[in-house]
Amino acid sequence: MLDRAGAAIDWISEGYRPAARPLAALRIVFALYVLVWPRDISWLATMSATGFDPPAGPFSLLPGPAPATAIHVLEVLRVVVALWLLIGWKTGIASGLLALILVVCSGLAYSFGKSDDVILFDLAPLMLGLAGWGSAWSKDARLGSAARPRGFPMFVYATLIAFAMFTAAAAKATTGWLLPTRQATRFFVVVTADSPRSGLLADTVLRFDNAVFWKALDYATAFVEGWLVVAVFIPILFRVGLVLMGLFHVGVWLLLGIDFHLHAFVYAGFFLVPPACYWRELALLRNVRTRLARPVAVIPQGAS
């Protein structure tokens, strides 16, 4: 039983194993993004202690807001570690440190009620570092100390993404999104239509007064977020799910004005696999379809 489970995990992990150079390119782009467009945390240095209300977790142990000096040190460290990652020396350590810094930046921002849903982006350096994005175009590669890319960390990362999306779908399912009499998507579009962050197509789509259309959006949202927990076990299906998630994020931006562009870094690594992975998984799906299409032999009653 354990041998079969291990073989299944190995097969899944192989389907997630990225190619070295495309993954290295993602490392370079990620590091440059952090350097050129860093998340603004300077406002934290000006916040009053009265607004400090961290969520449950490690940041709730802080006695109060981080001092301005700590914020400035954090900003400098972010630049230094991003440059370190860009060079690709001791890439695993640099990746873990950058992920830690990004998580701390987000945690401090969340302590004042600012929630941007970027935790999957913050964890990207850690997971992609474990996957081996320093295996090419890096100092490690020149020194011969870089390991080949690994698929298992990508499988773990995919599972985290799938679980995060499933919790969002479950929350919707338990708060009435699936009730035939409710139009949850329409409600949120109406609420944000008059706000400065309203999506580009909000007013246009709101003119479409069709209950079936709006209810279909509710069901589609829950499905796109929820089915990844099943698709994660077949890499090619998970990649299809990520494409659907990308379209979903674009739709949310067009209707609600919520920007999810950072998720491009979260999803990109899963598409950087060698072409052979796609053909292998397509062949598997064809075999499954063929088996399901085979007629089932019916033995007449009384036959021996």
C-alpha positions in Angstrom: 0.0 0.0 0.0 2.8 2.4 1.0 4.7 1.5 -2.2 1.7 2.4 -4.3 1.2 5.7 -2.5 4.9 6.5 -3.0 4.7 5.6 -6.7 1.6 7.8 -7.1 3.4 10.7 -5.4 6.4 10.2 -7.6 4.3 10.2 -10.7 2.4 13.4 -9.6 5.7 15.1 -8.6 7.3 14.3 -12.0 4.3 16.0 -13.7 5.1 19.1 -11.7 8.8 19.1 -12.1 9.8 22.3 -14.0 12.5 22.8 -16.6 15.6 24.4 -15.3 16.0 27.5 -17.6 12.4 28.6 -17.6 12.3 28.3 -13.8 15.5 30.3 -13.6 13.9 33.0 -15.8 11.0 33.2 -13.3 13.5 33.7 -10.4 15.1 36.6 -12.2 11.8 38.2 -13.1 10.5 37.7 -9.5 13.6 39.3 -8.0 13.5 42.2 -10.4 9.8 42.7 -9.6 10.5 42.9 -5.9 13.3 45.4 -6.6 11.5 47.6 -9.0 7.9 47.4 -7.7 8.3 46.6 -4.0 5.2 46.6 -1.8 4.9 49.9 0.0 5.2 49.4 3.8 6.5 52.9 4.6 3.0 53.9 5.8 3.4 51.5 8.7 5.9 53.9 10.2 3.3 56.6 10.5 0.5 54.6 12.0 -0.9 55.1 15.5 -1.0 52.3 18.0 -4.8 52.8 18.3 -5.3 51.1 14.9 -3.0 48.2 15.7 -5.2 45.1 15.7 -3.3 42.0 14.4 -5.2 38.9 13.5 -4.8 35.7 15.4 -1.3 34.3 14.9 2.3 35.2 15.6 1.8 38.9 14.9 -0.7 39.0 17.7 2.2 38.5 20.1 3.7 41.9 19.2 3.1 44.5 22.0 2.4 47.2 19.4 3.3 48.6 16.0 6.8 48.1 14.7 8.9 51.2 15.2 9.9 53.3 12.1 13.5 52.1 12.4 12.4 48.4 12.1 10.3 49.3 9.0 13.2 51.0 7.3 15.5 48.1 8.1 12.9 45.7 6.7 12.8 47.7 3.5 16.6 47.6 3.2 16.7 43.9 3.9 14.1 43.3 1.2 16.3 45.0 -1.4 19.5 43.2 -0.3 17.9 39.8 -0.3 16.2 40.3 -3.6 19.6 41.2 -5.2 21.0 38.1 -3.5 18.3 36.0 -5.1 18.9 37.7 -8.5 22.5 36.7 -8.4 21.6 33.2 -7.4 24.2 32.4 -4.8 23.1 30.0 -2.1 19.7 30.4 -3.7 17.8 28.2 -1.3 18.8 30.4 1.7 18.1 33.6 -0.3 14.7 32.3 -1.3 13.7 31.3 2.2 14.8 34.7 3.6 13.0 36.6 1.0 9.8 34.7 1.7 10.2 35.4 5.4 10.6 39.1 4.7 7.6 39.2 2.4 5.5 37.4 5.0 6.6 39.8 7.8 5.7 42.8 5.5 2.3 41.4 4.9 1.7 40.4 8.6 2.5 44.0 9.7 0.2 45.4 7.1 -2.6 43.0 8.1 -2.1 44.2 11.7 -3.8 47.4 10.6 -6.6 45.7 8.8 -5.1 45.9 5.3 -5.7 42.5 3.7 -4.4 42.0 0.1 -4.6 38.2 -0.3 -0.9 38.0 -1.2 0.2 35.1 1.1 0.6 32.7 -1.9 2.9 35.3 -3.5 4.8 35.7 -0.3 5.4 32.0 -0.1 6.5 31.7 -3.8 10.2 32.3 -3.2 10.3 29.5 -0.5 8.5 26.9 -2.6 10.1 27.8 -5.9 13.5 27.9 -4.2 12.9 24.3 -2.9 11.8 23.4 -6.5 15.2 24.5 -7.7 14.9 27.9 -9.5 18.6 28.4 -8.8 19.5 25.4 -11.0 20.4 27.6 -14.1 21.6 31.2 -14.8 22.9 31.6 -11.2 26.1 31.7 -9.3 25.2 28.3 -7.9 25.0 26.8 -11.4 28.4 28.2 -12.3 29.9 26.7 -9.1 28.3 23.4 -9.9 26.4 23.4 -6.6 22.9 23.8 -8.0 20.6 20.8 -7.8 18.3 19.8 -10.6 14.7 21.0 -10.4 12.3 19.0 -8.2 8.6 18.3 -8.7 7.6 17.5 -5.1 7.9 21.0 -3.8 5.7 22.2 -6.7 3.2 19.5 -5.8 3.2 20.8 -2.2 2.8 24.3 -3.4 0.0 23.3 -5.7 -1.7 21.6 -2.7 -1.4 24.8 -0.7 -3.0 26.8 -3.6 -5.8 24.3 -4.0 -6.6 24.3 -0.3 -6.5 28.1 -0.1 -9.0 28.3 -3.0 -11.1 25.5 -1.6 -11.5 27.4 1.7 -12.8 30.4 -0.4 -15.2 28.2 -2.2 -16.4 26.6 1.1 -17.0 30.0 2.6 -19.1 30.9 -0.3 -21.1 27.7 -0.2 -21.8 28.1 3.5 -22.9 31.8 3.2 -25.6 31.4 0.6 -23.8 31.7 -2.7 -25.3 28.4 -4.0 -28.9 29.2 -3.0 -31.0 29.5 -6.2 -32.7 32.6 -4.9 -29.5 34.6 -4.3 -27.3 36.5 -6.8 -24.2 37.0 -4.7 -21.9 38.1 -7.6 -24.5 40.7 -8.7 -24.7 42.0 -5.1 -21.0 42.7 -4.9 -20.9 44.3 -8.3 -23.7 46.6 -7.3 -22.0 47.5 -4.0 -18.8 48.4 -5.7 -20.2 50.0 -8.8 -20.3 53.5 -7.3 -16.9 53.2 -5.5 -13.6 54.5 -6.9 -12.3 50.9 -7.2 -15.2 49.8 -9.4 -14.3 47.5 -12.3 -14.1 48.8 -15.9 -17.1 46.7 -17.0 -19.2 46.9 -13.8 -21.8 49.4 -15.2 -22.0 47.7 -18.5 -22.6 44.2 -17.1 -25.1 45.4 -14.5 -27.4 46.4 -17.4 -27.7 42.7 -18.2 -30.8 41.8 -16.1 -30.8 38.1 -16.4 -31.1 35.9 -13.3 -29.8 32.8 -15.0 -26.6 34.7 -16.1 -25.9 36.0 -12.6 -26.6 32.7 -10.9 -24.3 31.0 -13.3 -21.5 33.3 -12.3 -22.1 32.3 -8.6 -21.9 28.6 -9.5 -18.9 29.1 -11.8 -17.0 31.0 -9.1 -17.5 28.3 -6.5 -16.6 25.6 -9.0 -13.4 27.3 -10.3 -12.2 27.8 -6.7 -13.3 24.5 -5.3 -12.4 21.9 -7.9 -8.6 22.4 -7.6 -8.5 20.2 -4.5 -9.4 17.3 -6.9 -7.4 18.5 -10.0 -4.2 18.9 -8.0 -3.6 15.1 -8.2 -3.4 15.3 -12.1 -0.9 18.0 -13.0 -2.4 18.8 -16.4 -5.9 19.2 -14.9 -4.4 21.5 -12.2 -2.9 23.6 -15.0 -6.3 23.8 -16.7 -7.6 24.9 -13.3 -5.0 27.7 -13.1 -6.0 28.9 -16.5 -9.6 29.1 -15.3 -8.4 30.9 -12.1 -6.6 33.4 -14.3 -9.7 34.1 -16.3 -11.6 34.4 -13.0 -9.1 36.9 -11.6 -9.4 39.0 -14.8 -13.2 38.9 -14.5 -13.0 40.0 -10.8 -10.8 42.9 -11.9 -13.1 44.0 -14.7 -16.2 43.8 -12.4 -14.9 44.6 -8.9 -11.7 46.4 -9.6 -9.7 43.9 -7.4 -6.2 43.4 -8.7 -4.7 39.9 -8.6 -1.8 40.4 -10.9 0.6 39.0 -8.3 -1.0 35.6 -8.7 0.8 35.5 -12.1 4.0 34.7 -10.2 2.1 32.1 -8.1 0.8 30.2 -11.2 3.6 30.7 -13.7 5.9 28.0 -12.3 3.4 25.3 -13.0 3.5 25.9 -16.7 7.3 25.8 -17.0 7.5 22.0 -17.3 9.1 20.2 -20.3 6.7 19.5 -23.2 7.0 15.8 -22.6 5.0 16.2 -19.4 2.1 17.5 -21.3 2.2 14.6 -23.8 2.5 12.1 -21.0 -0.5 13.4 -19.1 -2.6 13.8 -22.3 -1.9 10.1 -23.0 -3.0 9.2 -19.5 -6.3 11.1 -20.0 -6.9 9.4 -23.3 -6.3 6.0 -21.8 -8.7 6.8 -19.0 -11.3 7.9 -21.5 -10.8 4.8 -23.5 -11.3 2.5 -20.5 -14.5 4.4 -19.5 -15.8 4.0 -23.0 -15.4 0.3 -23.1 -18.7 -1.6 -23.1 -19.3 -3.6 -19.9 -20.0 -7.3 -20.5 -23.3 -8.3 -19.0 -23.5 -12.0 -17.8 -27.0 -13.4 -18.3 -28.8 -14.5 -15.2 -28.3 -18.2 -14.6 -25.2 -18.5 -16.7 -22.4 -20.5 -15.2 
